Amino acid sequence: MASGLGTFINTFNSKIEEPVRIHLKNVYACLTLATISAALGAYIDLYTNILSRNFITVLGAIGFLVALNCTKDNGKNQLMRLGFLIGFSFCSGLGLGPLLEQVILIDPSIIPTTLLATSLIFVSFSLSALLARRGSWLFLGGTITTILSALFVFSLASMFLSSTLLFQAHLYVGLVLMCAFVLYDTQLIMEKRRHGDKDFIAHSVDLFIDFIGIFRRLLIIFQENNKREERRR
């Protein structure tokens, strides 16, 4: 196992230049911080129920995200921009509260299972992007746009048609889309750094949205599967 890990590290170091490796470490550190902040927001909502159903939460998330994107990195405002990231992820966690509450009523064990599955999927697709040939996944940009258009059509159709098939299609297509985003965003971040973009805080936002998107959809999938099993009993 030690030799396998050593081989992986050597492969990783040989494929990715040192400045990009350092940048990725900063990106994933910010992603970890954002995930912890989101978990804290979800935890607080489960025990308070005072913010998640309030439109202010949505406005707060949008506001923090806009503030982060409008405040360009100048090397001196990183703490402020990091605060915007934490605020955005915290509000995102609050927004997950109602869904988590529903899942807990059905089976609380779904949540850790979903978190583990999300982490495994995210890590697997991230490694695929990191170790793949340079730029080999960037072609997904056009495919992702097509899938987004399909999801938009599914959403419109769901407003007028109460169809389980449409709901399932929207759910699973969305999951595939989030996985594709992990591949695409990871390699795009690397290319941006190679072209001089060092804004690791903004780059971590893309991966955070991907992670939360996978988690949310898996949570609903596991919840629906549990409901079907209960009905069969």
N, C-alpha and C positions, 0 to 999 in steps of 0.2 A: 504493500500500500504506500509505503514511504517512497519507493522508487517511482511509483505511478504519479504521486504528487509532485515529485521532483521533475519528472518528464513534462507534466502539465505546466509547471512554472517556467521551465526552460522554453517550452513552445510559446507560452504567453509572452515571455520577454523577447523572444526572437521575432514574433509577429508584430508587436506593438512597440512603437518608439517610447523612450522614457518620458518625454513631455506629455504624451497622450496617456501613458499609464498613470502619471501623477494627477492629471486632469480627471481621469476616471475614478481614482480614489476619492477625490474631492466630491465628485458627482454622487457616488454611492454613499458617501458619508452624509451628504445633505438629504439623500433619499431615505436613509435610515432615520435621520432626525425627523423628517416629514412624516414618516410612517408611525413613529412613536407619538408624534403630536396628534395625528389622526386617531390613533388608538385611545389616547387620552380624551379627545373630544367625544368619541363614541361611548367611552366609559362614563363620562360625566352625563351625557344625555340619558343613558339607561337609568341613572339614579336620580335625575332631576326632571326630565321631560318638559323642560321649560323653553328650550331653544330650537329643537329640531323641527318642530312644526311651525315655526315662525319664519315668515318670508325674509326676515332680517338675516337669517343664517345664509340664505342664498345670496343676498346682496353683499353680505360680509365676505363670502368666498370670492365673488366676482370682483369686489373692491380690492381685496388683497392681491388678487392675480393681476388686475389692471395696474395697480401701484407698482408691483414687481416688474412688469414689462415696461412701464413708462419710466422707471428709475434705472437708468443705464449704469452699469458697473464702471466706476472710475477708480477702483482700488482703495477708496476711503469710505465707501458706504456699504461695505459687505455686511456689517452687523445689522444695519437697517433693512437691507434686502433679505437677509436671513430671517428677520422678524416678519417680513411680509410672507415669506415661504411658510413659516410656522403658523401664521394666522390663517393662511389659505388652507393648509392641511388640517388644522384644527376645526375649521368650519366644515370641511369635507367630512371629517369624522363625525361631527354633530349630525350631518345629513344622513349618515348611515344608521343612526340610532333607531328610527322606527322599523327599518328592515331587520336589524339585529333583535329587536324586541319581539317581532313576530316569530323569528327563528327560534328564539329561546323558549317561547311558549310551546313550540312543536317538539324540539329536541336540542338542548343546549350543546350537545357534543358536536353538532353540525359546525359550529363556529371554529373550534380549533382544527377540525378536519379540513374546513375550507381554507383556513390560513396556511396550513401545511401544504395543501394542494396548490394554492396560489404561489407560494414561495418556490415550490419545486418547478412549476411551470415557468415562472419568471426567471429563475436561475438557469434553467435548461435553455430557454430561448436567448437569454443574454449571452451565455457561453457560446451558443451557436453563432451569434453575431460577432462576438469578440474574436473567435478563432477561425472564422470564415475568411475567404479571400477578400481583400480590401474592396469595399463598395459593392460586393456581390449581392447584397440584399437591398440596395437602394432602388432597384427596379420596382420594388413593391409600392413605390409612391403612386403609380398609376392604378395598380390593383386596389390599393386602399381607398382611393378616391371613388372607384367603381362600387366597392362594398359599402362605403358611406352613403352613396346615392341609393343603393338598394335598401339600406336600413331606414333611410328617410321615407322611402316608398312604403316599407312595412309599417312604419310609425303612423303614416297617414291612413293606411288601410285599417290599422287597428282601432283608429278613432271612430270608424264607421261600421266595422265588422267585428263582432265578438267571436273571434276564431281562435281556438287552442292551437291549431296548426300555425297560424300567423305568429302567435305569441312565441311558440317554440322556435320557429324559424328566426325571428328577431333575436331571441336569446342566444341561440347557438352561433348564428352568423356574427353577432356582436362579440362573442367569445373568441372566435377565429380572428376577427378584426383586431382585438386587443393584443393577441399573440403576435400578429403580423406587425403591429405597431412597436412591440418590444424589439423585434429584429431591425426594423427600419430606423427607429429612433436611436438605438444604440450605435449603429454604424453612422448615422447622420451626425451624432454628437462627436464621434471620433474624427469625421471629416471636417467638421466645423473647427475643432481644435487644431487640426493640421493646417487650416487656413487662417489661424490666428485668433479665433474666437475662444476666449478663456472664461466665459461666463458660466461657471459650473453650477451656480445657484439656479439660473434660468433653465439650464439643461436638465437639472434634476426634476424640475416640474413635469416635463414630458414623461419621464419614467414613472413618476409618482402617479400620474393620471392613468398610465397603462396598468400599473399594479392594482390600483383601486378598481379600475374597470374589470379586470380579471376576477378580483375578489368578489365584487358585487354580483357578477353573472354566475359564478360558481355557487355563491350562497343561494341564489334563487334556484339554480338547477338542483342542488342537493335538497333544498326545501321541498321542491315539487316532487322529487323522487321519493322523499320520505312520506309525503302525503299519499302518493300512489300505493306505497307499500302498506300504509295504514288502512286504506280502503280495501285492499285485497284481503286483509285479515278480517 
